[in-house]
Amino acid sequence: MNLGFLVGFFGVLILSHAAYSTIQYRGLLKIMEEEFSRPPINVILELIIGLALCMWAALTFPGKFLSIHPDSDENRAVSLPDNSDFMIFNHRGRLFPPEIEMKF
């Protein structure tokens, strides 16, 4: 497993713990019949840390960015052979006339 995956998993665990803590806090406030204004500061800190870890993992886990230029050697789509198996000519576009001559 990659380090980015482990950090992301740990970030998701922290976020889920913050959600669980908030649910418990709201339940406690309902028992004490108090108004919910905001979550406690420790839950807010957990959210910030979990968000930072998840963002870091999302940026590092996927790996290397590939070029999108059509002339690039790394671009797979350019090097694929022409395959007409995926061309579909029997679609609803045939219902429309091919040319519409409109004169104003």
N, C-alpha and C positions, 0 to 999 in steps of 0.2 A: 504494500500500500504506500501511496505517496504521502509526503508530509502535508501537502495542501489538502488532501482528502481528510486526514486526521484532524487538522486544524478546523476544517469546515464542519466535520462531525461534532467536534467539541463546541464550536460556535452554535450549532443547532441545539445541542444539549443545554447550553447556557440560556438560549432564547426560550426553550420550552420550560426550563425551570423558572424563568422570570414570569412567564405566562401563568404557570401553576401558582407561584407566590402571589401574583396579583389576584387570582381567583380566590385564594385562601384569605387574603386581606379584605376583599370585598365581602366575603362571607362573615368574617369577624366583625366588620362594620355593621352588617345587617343585624347581627346578634346584639350588638351594643346600641343599635338604633341611631347610628351617626351617618352623616352625609359623606359620600365618596367625592373627594375633590381631586386627588391625584394619587398615584401609587407612591409607596415609600421610596426614599432616596437609594436604598440598596437595590431595589428592582430597576430603577432608572439606570444605575451604574451597570447592572447586569445586561440590560438592553443595549447600552452603548458598547460594552465589551463584546457581547455576542454579535452585534452588527458589524463591528470592526473585524472580528475573526472571520465571519462569513464572507465579507467583502474581500478580504485578503485571500481567502481560499478560492473564491470565484475567479479572481484575477490570476492566480498562480496554478491552479489545478488543471485547466484545459490544456496547457502546454504552449507550444510555439505558434505564433500567428503566421499564417501563410499569405503569400502575395495574391492580390486579386487582379493584377494586371493581365490582360489576355495574352501578351507575348512572353510571359514568364515561364521558365522551365518547370517551376514548382506547381503550376496550375494544372490540376488533373483534368479539368473539363476540356482543355484544349487538346490534350493528348489522347482523349478517348476516341475510338473510331466512330465514324458516322454510322448510326444504327437507326434504321427506319422503322423498327418494331414499335417504337413509342409514338410514332406519328399517327394521329387519329383524324380521319377526314369525314367520318360519319358523326357529326355533332350538330347541335341546334343552330349553328351559324349558317347552315345550308338553307334554312327557312327564309332568310333575308335575301333580297335580291343583291346580286354582286355589285351592280352600279345603280346609283340613284342620280338621275339627272334632274337637277333642280335649277330653274331659272327664275330669277327675281325681276 
